[in-house]
């Protein structure tokens, strides 16, 4: 995954075109770098799963 792909996936998740994004451990650092640059960063919720996989969902309310 490159940074452009990560940006596109994050925007699709925000626009509700996708319900969830699954990120492998190999792509995690690239994805997270783009995620933390966003002004709406706290609306994304990451859920760690077995094997280094992380799933992200977009929440209407920002987490604290």
Predicted model as a PDB file, atoms N, CA, C, CB and O in Angstrom, pLDDT in the B-factor column:
MODEL        1                                                                  
ATOM      1  N   UNK A   1       0.846  -1.171   0.000  1.00 92.00           N  
ATOM      2  CA  UNK A   1       0.000   0.000   0.000  1.00 92.00           C  
ATOM      3  C   UNK A   1       0.895   1.239   0.000  1.00 92.00           C  
ATOM      4  CB  UNK A   1      -0.964  -0.005   1.221  1.00 92.00           C  
ATOM      5  O   UNK A   1       1.887   1.305   0.726  1.00 92.00           O  
ATOM      6  N   UNK A   2       0.531   2.206  -0.817  1.00 96.00           N  
ATOM      7  CA  UNK A   2       1.259   3.473  -0.804  1.00 96.00           C  
ATOM      8  C   UNK A   2       0.377   4.552  -0.172  1.00 96.00           C  
ATOM      9  CB  UNK A   2       1.690   3.884  -2.248  1.00 96.00           C  
ATOM     10  O   UNK A   2      -0.784   4.296   0.148  1.00 96.00           O  
ATOM     11  N   UNK A   3       0.920   5.744   0.007  1.00 95.00           N  
ATOM     12  CA  UNK A   3       0.190   6.797   0.705  1.00 95.00           C  
ATOM     13  C   UNK A   3      -1.061   7.244  -0.057  1.00 95.00           C  
ATOM     14  CB  UNK A   3       1.102   7.987   0.937  1.00 95.00           C  
ATOM     15  O   UNK A   3      -2.062   7.598   0.567  1.00 95.00           O  
ATOM     16  N   UNK A   4      -1.024   7.235  -1.381  1.00 97.00           N  
ATOM     17  CA  UNK A   4      -2.203   7.615  -2.163  1.00 97.00           C  
ATOM     18  C   UNK A   4      -3.343   6.618  -1.977  1.00 97.00           C  
ATOM     19  CB  UNK A   4      -1.844   7.722  -3.644  1.00 97.00           C  
ATOM     20  O   UNK A   4      -4.506   7.010  -1.879  1.00 97.00           O  
ATOM     21  N   UNK A   5      -3.014   5.354  -1.930  1.00 97.00           N  
ATOM     22  CA  UNK A   5      -4.024   4.318  -1.699  1.00 97.00           C  
ATOM     23  C   UNK A   5      -4.629   4.473  -0.301  1.00 97.00           C  
ATOM     24  CB  UNK A   5      -3.407   2.904  -1.868  1.00 97.00           C  
ATOM     25  O   UNK A   5      -5.842   4.347  -0.128  1.00 97.00           O  
ATOM     26  N   UNK A   6      -3.794   4.742   0.676  1.00 97.00           N  
ATOM     27  CA  UNK A   6      -4.268   4.931   2.047  1.00 97.00           C  
ATOM     28  C   UNK A   6      -5.214   6.124   2.129  1.00 97.00           C  
ATOM     29  CB  UNK A   6      -3.081   5.127   3.007  1.00 97.00           C  
ATOM     30  O   UNK A   6      -6.267   6.039   2.762  1.00 97.00           O  
ATOM     31  N   UNK A   7      -4.848   7.231   1.495  1.00 97.00           N  
ATOM     32  CA  UNK A   7      -5.712   8.425   1.490  1.00 97.00           C  
ATOM     33  C   UNK A   7      -7.065   8.119   0.851  1.00 97.00           C  
ATOM     34  CB  UNK A   7      -5.025   9.586   0.736  1.00 97.00           C  
ATOM     35  O   UNK A   7      -8.110   8.532   1.353  1.00 97.00           O  
ATOM     36  N   UNK A   8      -7.029   7.398  -0.251  1.00 97.00           N  
ATOM     37  CA  UNK A   8      -8.259   7.049  -0.960  1.00 97.00           C  
ATOM     38  C   UNK A   8      -9.155   6.151  -0.100  1.00 97.00           C  
ATOM     39  CB  UNK A   8      -7.928   6.349  -2.291  1.00 97.00           C  
ATOM     40  O   UNK A   8     -10.365   6.367  -0.036  1.00 97.00           O  
ATOM     41  N   UNK A   9      -8.575   5.157   0.555  1.00 97.00           N  
ATOM     42  CA  UNK A   9      -9.348   4.266   1.415  1.00 97.00           C  
ATOM     43  C   UNK A   9      -9.952   5.011   2.598  1.00 97.00           C  
ATOM     44  CB  UNK A   9      -8.472   3.126   1.914  1.00 97.00           C  
ATOM     45  O   UNK A   9     -11.105   4.774   2.961  1.00 97.00           O  
ATOM     46  N   UNK A  10      -9.180   5.908   3.198  1.00 97.00           N  
ATOM     47  CA  UNK A  10      -9.679   6.687   4.328  1.00 97.00           C  
ATOM     48  C   UNK A  10     -10.853   7.572   3.915  1.00 97.00           C  
ATOM     49  CB  UNK A  10      -8.557   7.544   4.917  1.00 97.00           C  
ATOM     50  O   UNK A  10     -11.833   7.696   4.650  1.00 97.00           O  
ATOM     51  N   UNK A  11     -10.752   8.175   2.759  1.00 97.00           N  
ATOM     52  CA  UNK A  11     -11.837   9.033   2.278  1.00 97.00           C  
ATOM     53  C   UNK A  11     -13.088   8.208   1.969  1.00 97.00           C  
ATOM     54  CB  UNK A  11     -11.391   9.812   1.025  1.00 97.00           C  
ATOM     55  O   UNK A  11     -14.202   8.640   2.264  1.00 97.00           O  
ATOM     56  N   UNK A  12     -12.915   7.044   1.387  1.00 98.00           N  
ATOM     57  CA  UNK A  12     -14.065   6.172   1.098  1.00 98.00           C  
ATOM     58  C   UNK A  12     -14.737   5.711   2.393  1.00 98.00           C  
ATOM     59  CB  UNK A  12     -13.619   4.947   0.266  1.00 98.00           C  
ATOM     60  O   UNK A  12     -15.961   5.596   2.463  1.00 98.00           O  
ATOM     61  N   UNK A  13     -13.931   5.451   3.404  1.00 97.00           N  
ATOM     62  CA  UNK A  13     -14.491   5.049   4.691  1.00 97.00           C  
ATOM     63  C   UNK A  13     -15.284   6.207   5.308  1.00 97.00           C  
ATOM     64  CB  UNK A  13     -13.368   4.588   5.653  1.00 97.00           C  
ATOM     65  O   UNK A  13     -16.374   6.005   5.842  1.00 97.00           O  
ATOM     66  N   UNK A  14     -14.740   7.391   5.231  1.00 97.00           N  
ATOM     67  CA  UNK A  14     -15.428   8.573   5.761  1.00 97.00           C  
ATOM     68  C   UNK A  14     -16.747   8.829   5.029  1.00 97.00           C  
ATOM     69  CB  UNK A  14     -14.523   9.805   5.652  1.00 97.00           C  
ATOM     70  O   UNK A  14     -17.745   9.190   5.652  1.00 97.00           O  
ATOM     71  N   UNK A  15     -16.746   8.645   3.725  1.00 97.00           N  
ATOM     72  CA  UNK A  15     -17.938   8.908   2.911  1.00 97.00           C  
ATOM     73  C   UNK A  15     -18.945   7.758   2.954  1.00 97.00           C  
ATOM     74  CB  UNK A  15     -17.532   9.173   1.472  1.00 97.00           C  
ATOM     75  O   UNK A  15     -19.969   7.793   2.273  1.00 97.00           O  
ATOM     76  N   UNK A  16     -18.643   6.738   3.763  1.00 96.00           N  
ATOM     77  CA  UNK A  16     -19.517   5.557   3.937  1.00 96.00           C  
ATOM     78  C   UNK A  16     -19.620   4.704   2.674  1.00 96.00           C  
ATOM     79  CB  UNK A  16     -20.913   6.001   4.355  1.00 96.00           C  
ATOM     80  O   UNK A  16     -20.573   3.941   2.515  1.00 96.00           O  
ATOM     81  N   UNK A  17     -18.642   4.831   1.776  1.00 98.00           N  
ATOM     82  CA  UNK A  17     -18.581   3.951   0.607  1.00 98.00           C  
ATOM     83  C   UNK A  17     -18.065   2.575   1.021  1.00 98.00           C  
ATOM     84  CB  UNK A  17     -17.675   4.563  -0.496  1.00 98.00           C  
ATOM     85  O   UNK A  17     -18.339   1.573   0.359  1.00 98.00           O  
ATOM     86  N   UNK A  18     -17.317   2.538   2.122  1.00 97.00           N  
ATOM     87  CA  UNK A  18     -16.823   1.295   2.719  1.00 97.00           C  
ATOM     88  C   UNK A  18     -17.266   1.262   4.176  1.00 97.00           C  
ATOM     89  CB  UNK A  18     -15.258   1.181   2.600  1.00 97.00           C  
ATOM     90  O   UNK A  18     -17.333   2.302   4.831  1.00 97.00           O  
ATOM     91  N   UNK A  19     -17.568   0.071   4.684  1.00 97.00           N  
ATOM     92  CA  UNK A  19     -17.946  -0.072   6.090  1.00 97.00           C  
ATOM     93  C   UNK A  19     -16.724  -0.238   6.982  1.00 97.00           C  
ATOM     94  CB  UNK A  19     -18.882  -1.259   6.269  1.00 97.00           C  
ATOM     95  O   UNK A  19     -16.730   0.160   8.147  1.00 97.00           O  
ATOM     96  N   UNK A  20     -15.674  -0.834   6.417  1.00 97.00           N  
ATOM     97  CA  UNK A  20     -14.495  -1.185   7.204  1.00 97.00           C  
ATOM     98  C   UNK A  20     -13.286  -1.308   6.280  1.00 97.00           C  
ATOM     99  CB  UNK A  20     -14.724  -2.507   7.986  1.00 97.00           C  
ATOM    100  O   UNK A  20     -13.415  -1.690   5.117  1.00 97.00           O  
ATOM    101  N   UNK A  21     -12.118  -0.981   6.810  1.00 97.00           N  
ATOM    102  CA  UNK A  21     -10.859  -1.171   6.089  1.00 97.00           C  
ATOM    103  C   UNK A  21     -10.017  -2.140   6.915  1.00 97.00           C  
ATOM    104  CB  UNK A  21     -10.102   0.205   5.850  1.00 97.00           C  
ATOM    105  O   UNK A  21      -9.888  -1.972   8.128  1.00 97.00           O  
ATOM    106  N   UNK A  22      -9.452  -3.142   6.271  1.00 97.00           N  
ATOM    107  CA  UNK A  22      -8.561  -4.086   6.934  1.00 97.00           C  
ATOM    108  C   UNK A  22      -7.147  -3.821   6.440  1.00 97.00           C  
ATOM    109  CB  UNK A  22      -8.989  -5.569   6.662  1.00 97.00           C  
ATOM    110  O   UNK A  22      -6.881  -3.815   5.238  1.00 97.00           O  
ATOM    111  N   UNK A  23      -6.241  -3.600   7.398  1.00 98.00           N  
ATOM    112  CA  UNK A  23      -4.855  -3.250   7.074  1.00 98.00           C  
ATOM    113  C   UNK A  23      -3.926  -4.337   7.613  1.00 98.00           C  
ATOM    114  CB  UNK A  23      -4.476  -1.855   7.666  1.00 98.00           C  
ATOM    115  O   UNK A  23      -3.989  -4.695   8.789  1.00 98.00           O  
ATOM    116  N   UNK A  24      -3.074  -4.849   6.749  1.00 97.00           N  
ATOM    117  CA  UNK A  24      -2.105  -5.872   7.172  1.00 97.00           C  
ATOM    118  C   UNK A  24      -0.962  -5.221   7.943  1.00 97.00           C  
ATOM    119  CB  UNK A  24      -1.552  -6.652   5.948  1.00 97.00           C  
ATOM    120  O   UNK A  24      -0.765  -4.008   7.878  1.00 97.00           O  
ATOM    121  N   UNK A  25      -0.218  -6.041   8.669  1.00 96.00           N  
ATOM    122  CA  UNK A  25       0.893  -5.490   9.451  1.00 96.00           C  
ATOM    123  C   UNK A  25       1.969  -4.884   8.547  1.00 96.00           C  
ATOM    124  CB  UNK A  25       1.508  -6.580  10.337  1.00 96.00           C  
ATOM    125  O   UNK A  25       2.671  -3.962   8.963  1.00 96.00           O  
ATOM    126  N   UNK A  26       2.108  -5.385   7.327  1.00 97.00           N  
ATOM    127  CA  UNK A  26       3.089  -4.831   6.388  1.00 97.00           C  
ATOM    128  C   UNK A  26       2.719  -3.419   5.933  1.00 97.00           C  
ATOM    129  CB  UNK A  26       3.221  -5.743   5.174  1.00 97.00           C  
ATOM    130  O   UNK A  26       3.597  -2.605   5.645  1.00 97.00           O  
ATOM    131  N   UNK A  27       1.422  -3.133   5.868  1.00 97.00           N  
ATOM    132  CA  UNK A  27       0.946  -1.829   5.404  1.00 97.00           C  
ATOM    133  C   UNK A  27       0.620  -0.864   6.537  1.00 97.00           C  
ATOM    134  CB  UNK A  27      -0.271  -2.012   4.547  1.00 97.00           C  
ATOM    135  O   UNK A  27       0.301   0.298   6.283  1.00 97.00           O  
ATOM    136  N   UNK A  28       0.694  -1.321   7.772  1.00 96.00           N  
ATOM    137  CA  UNK A  28       0.230  -0.540   8.910  1.00 96.00           C  
ATOM    138  C   UNK A  28       0.924   0.814   9.039  1.00 96.00           C  
ATOM    139  CB  UNK A  28       0.432  -1.324  10.168  1.00 96.00           C  
ATOM    140  O   UNK A  28       0.248   1.828   9.214  1.00 96.00           O  
ATOM    141  N   UNK A  29       2.230   0.858   8.959  1.00 96.00           N  
ATOM    142  CA  UNK A  29       2.944   2.118   9.176  1.00 96.00           C  
ATOM    143  C   UNK A  29       2.617   3.160   8.109  1.00 96.00           C  
ATOM    144  CB  UNK A  29       4.443   1.867   9.202  1.00 96.00           C  
ATOM    145  O   UNK A  29       2.455   4.339   8.424  1.00 96.00           O  
ATOM    146  N   UNK A  30       2.520   2.742   6.874  1.00 96.00           N  
ATOM    147  CA  UNK A  30       2.147   3.654   5.783  1.00 96.00           C  
ATOM    148  C   UNK A  30       0.735   4.166   5.995  1.00 96.00           C  
ATOM    149  CB  UNK A  30       2.260   2.950   4.411  1.00 96.00           C  
ATOM    150  O   UNK A  30       0.476   5.364   5.874  1.00 96.00           O  
ATOM    151  N   UNK A  31      -0.183   3.254   6.312  1.00 97.00           N  
ATOM    152  CA  UNK A  31      -1.578   3.635   6.522  1.00 97.00           C  
ATOM    153  C   UNK A  31      -1.711   4.581   7.707  1.00 97.00           C  
ATOM    154  CB  UNK A  31      -2.445   2.392   6.741  1.00 97.00           C  
ATOM    155  O   UNK A  31      -2.381   5.609   7.606  1.00 97.00           O  
ATOM    156  N   UNK A  32      -1.085   4.249   8.817  1.00 96.00           N  
ATOM    157  CA  UNK A  32      -1.194   5.074  10.024  1.00 96.00           C  
ATOM    158  C   UNK A  32      -0.595   6.459   9.809  1.00 96.00           C  
ATOM    159  CB  UNK A  32      -0.501   4.386  11.203  1.00 96.00           C  
ATOM    160  O   UNK A  32      -1.111   7.441  10.343  1.00 96.00           O  
ATOM    161  N   UNK A  33       0.474   6.554   9.042  1.00 97.00           N  
ATOM    162  CA  UNK A  33       1.073   7.860   8.767  1.00 97.00           C  
ATOM    163  C   UNK A  33       0.072   8.783   8.077  1.00 97.00           C  
ATOM    164  CB  UNK A  33       2.330   7.702   7.900  1.00 97.00           C  
ATOM    165  O   UNK A  33      -0.001   9.968   8.402  1.00 97.00           O  
ATOM    166  N   UNK A  34      -0.687   8.259   7.143  1.00 97.00           N  
ATOM    167  CA  UNK A  34      -1.701   9.059   6.454  1.00 97.00           C  
ATOM    168  C   UNK A  34      -2.896   9.345   7.361  1.00 97.00           C  
ATOM    169  CB  UNK A  34      -2.168   8.343   5.182  1.00 97.00           C  
ATOM    170  O   UNK A  34      -3.471  10.433   7.319  1.00 97.00           O  
ATOM    171  N   UNK A  35      -3.259   8.375   8.167  1.00 97.00           N  
ATOM    172  CA  UNK A  35      -4.387   8.539   9.083  1.00 97.00           C  
ATOM    173  C   UNK A  35      -4.130   9.671  10.080  1.00 97.00           C  
ATOM    174  CB  UNK A  35      -4.658   7.227   9.834  1.00 97.00           C  
ATOM    175  O   UNK A  35      -5.008  10.502  10.311  1.00 97.00           O  
ATOM    176  N   UNK A  36      -2.949   9.707  10.664  1.00 97.00           N  
ATOM    177  CA  UNK A  36      -2.661  10.708  11.695  1.00 97.00           C  
ATOM    178  C   UNK A  36      -2.509  12.119  11.142  1.00 97.00           C  
ATOM    179  CB  UNK A  36      -1.410  10.329  12.432  1.00 97.00           C  
ATOM    180  O   UNK A  36      -2.517  13.075  11.917  1.00 97.00           O  
ATOM    181  N   UNK A  37      -2.374  12.277   9.848  1.00 97.00           N  
ATOM    182  CA  UNK A  37      -2.297  13.604   9.225  1.00 97.00           C  
ATOM    183  C   UNK A  37      -3.669  14.258   9.086  1.00 97.00           C  
ATOM    184  CB  UNK A  37      -1.641  13.499   7.855  1.00 97.00           C  
ATOM    185  O   UNK A  37      -3.765  15.472   8.903  1.00 97.00           O  
ATOM    186  N   UNK A  38      -4.719  13.462   9.173  1.00 96.00           N  
ATOM    187  CA  UNK A  38      -6.081  13.944   8.933  1.00 96.00           C  
ATOM    188  C   UNK A  38      -6.622  14.738  10.118  1.00 96.00           C  
ATOM    189  CB  UNK A  38      -7.006  12.772   8.635  1.00 96.00           C  
ATOM    190  O   UNK A  38      -6.354  14.412  11.275  1.00 96.00           O  
ATOM    191  N   UNK A  39      -7.386  15.785   9.812  1.00 96.00           N  
ATOM    192  CA  UNK A  39      -8.019  16.590  10.851  1.00 96.00           C  
ATOM    193  C   UNK A  39      -9.088  15.785  11.598  1.00 96.00           C  
ATOM    194  CB  UNK A  39      -8.639  17.854  10.239  1.00 96.00           C  
ATOM    195  O   UNK A  39      -9.349  16.039  12.774  1.00 96.00           O  
ATOM    196  N   UNK A  40      -9.703  14.816  10.914  1.00 96.00           N  
ATOM    197  CA  UNK A  40     -10.752  13.991  11.530  1.00 96.00           C  
ATOM    198  C   UNK A  40     -10.202  12.665  12.063  1.00 96.00           C  
ATOM    199  CB  UNK A  40     -11.865  13.716  10.517  1.00 96.00           C  
ATOM    200  O   UNK A  40     -10.929  11.676  12.146  1.00 96.00           O  
ATOM    201  N   UNK A  41      -8.940  12.652  12.416  1.00 96.00           N  
ATOM    202  CA  UNK A  41      -8.243  11.458  12.893  1.00 96.00           C  
ATOM    203  C   UNK A  41      -9.000  10.728  14.002  1.00 96.00           C  
ATOM    204  CB  UNK A  41      -6.869  11.835  13.387  1.00 96.00           C  
ATOM    205  O   UNK A  41      -9.050   9.498  14.009  1.00 96.00           O  
ATOM    206  N   UNK A  42      -9.582  11.466  14.927  1.00 97.00           N  
ATOM    207  CA  UNK A  42     -10.237  10.846  16.080  1.00 97.00           C  
ATOM    208  C   UNK A  42     -11.585  10.221  15.752  1.00 97.00           C  
ATOM    209  CB  UNK A  42     -10.420  11.864  17.161  1.00 97.00           C  
ATOM    210  O   UNK A  42     -12.215   9.625  16.625  1.00 97.00           O  
ATOM    211  N   UNK A  43     -12.034  10.344  14.522  1.00 97.00           N  
ATOM    212  CA  UNK A  43     -13.272   9.692  14.109  1.00 97.00           C  
ATOM    213  C   UNK A  43     -13.025   8.254  13.635  1.00 97.00           C  
ATOM    214  CB  UNK A  43     -13.944  10.500  12.999  1.00 97.00           C  
ATOM    215  O   UNK A  43     -13.967   7.476  13.484  1.00 97.00           O  
ATOM    216  N   UNK A  44     -11.777   7.914  13.406  1.00 97.00           N  
ATOM    217  CA  UNK A  44     -11.422   6.573  12.959  1.00 97.00           C  
ATOM    218  C   UNK A  44     -11.095   5.704  14.164  1.00 97.00           C  
ATOM    219  CB  UNK A  44     -10.229   6.615  11.979  1.00 97.00           C  
ATOM    220  O   UNK A  44     -10.340   6.108  15.048  1.00 97.00           O  
ATOM    221  N   UNK A  45     -11.666   4.517  14.191  1.00 97.00           N  
ATOM    222  CA  UNK A  45     -11.442   3.589  15.298  1.00 97.00           C  
ATOM    223  C   UNK A  45     -10.728   2.353  14.757  1.00 97.00           C  
ATOM    224  CB  UNK A  45     -12.789   3.198  15.995  1.00 97.00           C  
ATOM    225  O   UNK A  45     -11.221   1.683  13.850  1.00 97.00           O  
ATOM    226  N   UNK A  46      -9.571   2.067  15.324  1.00 96.00           N  
ATOM    227  CA  UNK A  46      -8.806   0.892  14.930  1.00 96.00           C  
ATOM    228  C   UNK A  46      -9.062  -0.268  15.870  1.00 96.00           C  
ATOM    229  CB  UNK A  46      -7.322   1.213  14.890  1.00 96.00           C  
ATOM    230  O   UNK A  46      -9.099  -0.095  17.088  1.00 96.00           O  
ATOM    231  N   UNK A  47      -9.238  -1.442  15.307  1.00 96.00           N  
ATOM    232  CA  UNK A  47      -9.497  -2.638  16.088  1.00 96.00           C  
ATOM    233  C   UNK A  47      -8.424  -3.669  15.744  1.00 96.00           C  
ATOM    234  CB  UNK A  47     -10.933  -3.197  15.815  1.00 96.00           C  
ATOM    235  O   UNK A  47      -8.392  -4.192  14.630  1.00 96.00           O  
ATOM    236  N   UNK A  48      -7.548  -3.957  16.703  1.00 96.00           N  
ATOM    237  CA  UNK A  48      -6.454  -4.907  16.481  1.00 96.00           C  
ATOM    238  C   UNK A  48      -7.001  -6.324  16.452  1.00 96.00           C  
ATOM    239  CB  UNK A  48      -5.369  -4.771  17.577  1.00 96.00           C  
ATOM    240  O   UNK A  48      -7.852  -6.697  17.259  1.00 96.00           O  
ATOM    241  N   UNK A  49      -6.499  -7.099  15.510  1.00 96.00           N  
ATOM    242  CA  UNK A  49      -6.924  -8.490  15.374  1.00 96.00           C  
ATOM    243  C   UNK A  49      -5.698  -9.399  15.383  1.00 96.00           C  
ATOM    244  CB  UNK A  49      -7.748  -8.694  14.073  1.00 96.00           C  
ATOM    245  O   UNK A  49      -4.562  -8.925  15.356  1.00 96.00           O  
ATOM    246  N   UNK A  50      -5.932 -10.673  15.419  1.00 96.00           N  
ATOM    247  CA  UNK A  50      -4.866 -11.671  15.457  1.00 96.00           C  
ATOM    248  C   UNK A  50      -3.989 -11.588  14.200  1.00 96.00           C  
ATOM    249  CB  UNK A  50      -5.465 -13.084  15.596  1.00 96.00           C  
ATOM    250  O   UNK A  50      -4.492 -11.366  13.099  1.00 96.00           O  
ATOM    251  N   UNK A  51      -2.701 -11.764  14.372  1.00 94.00           N  
ATOM    252  CA  UNK A  51      -1.776 -11.814  13.248  1.00 94.00           C  
ATOM    253  C   UNK A  51      -1.315 -10.457  12.756  1.00 94.00           C  
ATOM    254  CB  UNK A  51      -2.403 -12.539  12.130  1.00 94.00           C  
ATOM    255  O   UNK A  51      -0.778 -10.353  11.653  1.00 94.00           O  
ATOM    256  N   UNK A  52      -1.513  -9.409  13.555  1.00 94.00           N  
ATOM    257  CA  UNK A  52      -1.047  -8.080  13.164  1.00 94.00           C  
ATOM    258  C   UNK A  52      -1.975  -7.344  12.231  1.00 94.00           C  
ATOM    259  CB  UNK A  52       0.274  -8.187  12.527  1.00 94.00           C  
ATOM    260  O   UNK A  52      -1.591  -6.319  11.667  1.00 94.00           O  
ATOM    261  N   UNK A  53      -3.179  -7.831  12.054  1.00 97.00           N  
ATOM    262  CA  UNK A  53      -4.157  -7.178  11.184  1.00 97.00           C  
ATOM    263  C   UNK A  53      -4.949  -6.171  12.014  1.00 97.00           C  
ATOM    264  CB  UNK A  53      -5.111  -8.225  10.513  1.00 97.00           C  
ATOM    265  O   UNK A  53      -5.309  -6.449  13.158  1.00 97.00           O  
ATOM    266  N   UNK A  54      -5.216  -5.011  11.437  1.00 97.00           N  
ATOM    267  CA  UNK A  54      -6.007  -3.989  12.100  1.00 97.00           C  
ATOM    268  C   UNK A  54      -7.161  -3.602  11.187  1.00 97.00           C  
ATOM    269  CB  UNK A  54      -5.138  -2.751  12.461  1.00 97.00           C  
ATOM    270  O   UNK A  54      -6.978  -3.379   9.990  1.00 97.00           O  
ATOM    271  N   UNK A  55      -8.348  -3.525  11.768  1.00 98.00           N  
ATOM    272  CA  UNK A  55      -9.528  -3.075  11.031  1.00 98.00           C  
ATOM    273  C   UNK A  55      -9.882  -1.681  11.500  1.00 98.00           C  
ATOM    274  CB  UNK A  55     -10.728  -4.047  11.224  1.00 98.00           C  
ATOM    275  O   UNK A  55      -9.785  -1.376  12.689  1.00 98.00           O  
ATOM    276  N   UNK A  56     -10.291  -0.837  10.577  1.00 98.00           N  
ATOM    277  CA  UNK A  56     -10.688   0.528  10.900  1.00 98.00           C  
ATOM    278  C   UNK A  56     -12.120   0.770  10.465  1.00 98.00           C  
ATOM    279  CB  UNK A  56      -9.747   1.543  10.236  1.00 98.00           C  
ATOM    280  O   UNK A  56     -12.551   0.316   9.405  1.00 98.00           O  
ATOM    281  N   UNK A  57     -12.851   1.494  11.302  1.00 97.00           N  
ATOM    282  CA  UNK A  57     -14.195   1.945  10.996  1.00 97.00           C  
ATOM    283  C   UNK A  57     -14.244   3.449  11.247  1.00 97.00           C  
ATOM    284  CB  UNK A  57     -15.267   1.182  11.853  1.00 97.00           C  
ATOM    285  O   UNK A  57     -13.420   3.997  11.979  1.00 97.00           O  
ATOM    286  N   UNK A  58     -15.223   4.105  10.628  1.00 97.00           N  
ATOM    287  CA  UNK A  58     -15.405   5.537  10.832  1.00 97.00           C  
ATOM    288  C   UNK A  58     -16.603   5.761  11.739  1.00 97.00           C  
ATOM    289  CB  UNK A  58     -15.592   6.276   9.480  1.00 97.00           C  
ATOM    290  O   UNK A  58     -17.686   5.234  11.487  1.00 97.00           O  
ATOM    291  N   UNK A  59     -16.408   6.539  12.790  1.00 96.00           N  
ATOM    292  CA  UNK A  59     -17.466   6.842  13.758  1.00 96.00           C  
ATOM    293  C   UNK A  59     -17.924   8.283  13.575  1.00 96.00           C  
ATOM    294  CB  UNK A  59     -16.974   6.607  15.214  1.00 96.00           C  
ATOM    295  O   UNK A  59     -17.111   9.175  13.330  1.00 96.00           O  
ATOM    296  N   UNK A  60     -19.231   8.506  13.694  1.00 93.00           N  
ATOM    297  CA  UNK A  60     -19.767   9.851  13.538  1.00 93.00           C  
ATOM    298  C   UNK A  60     -19.295  10.789  14.641  1.00 93.00           C  
ATOM    299  CB  UNK A  60     -21.277   9.806  13.515  1.00 93.00           C  
ATOM    300  O   UNK A  60     -19.111  11.984  14.411  1.00 93.00           O  
ATOM    301  N   UNK A  61     -19.102  10.248  15.834  1.00 93.00           N  
ATOM    302  CA  UNK A  61     -18.601  11.040  16.965  1.00 93.00           C  
ATOM    303  C   UNK A  61     -17.121  10.724  17.183  1.00 93.00           C  
ATOM    304  CB  UNK A  61     -19.426  10.750  18.265  1.00 93.00           C  
ATOM    305  O   UNK A  61     -16.695   9.570  17.139  1.00 93.00           O  
ATOM    306  N   UNK A  62     -16.358  11.789  17.419  1.00 93.00           N  
ATOM    307  CA  UNK A  62     -14.926  11.601  17.654  1.00 93.00           C  
ATOM    308  C   UNK A  62     -14.711  10.938  19.016  1.00 93.00           C  
ATOM    309  CB  UNK A  62     -14.170  12.960  17.581  1.00 93.00           C  
ATOM    310  O   UNK A  62     -15.435  11.203  19.976  1.00 93.00           O  
ATOM    311  N   UNK A  63     -13.714  10.084  19.074  1.00 87.00           N  
ATOM    312  CA  UNK A  63     -13.379   9.473  20.362  1.00 87.00           C  
ATOM    313  C   UNK A  63     -12.646  10.493  21.211  1.00 87.00           C  
ATOM    314  CB  UNK A  63     -12.517   8.191  20.175  1.00 87.00           C  
ATOM    315  O   UNK A  63     -12.105  11.466  20.686  1.00 87.00           O  
ATOM    316  N   UNK A  64     -12.624  10.281  22.506  1.00 81.00           N  
ATOM    317  CA  UNK A  64     -11.987  11.253  23.391  1.00 81.00           C  
ATOM    318  C   UNK A  64     -10.506  11.039  23.513  1.00 81.00           C  
ATOM    319  CB  UNK A  64     -12.606  11.202  24.746  1.00 81.00           C  
ATOM    320  O   UNK A  64      -9.832  11.782  24.225  1.00 81.00           O  
TER     321      UNK A  64                                                      
ENDMDL                                                                          
END                                                                             
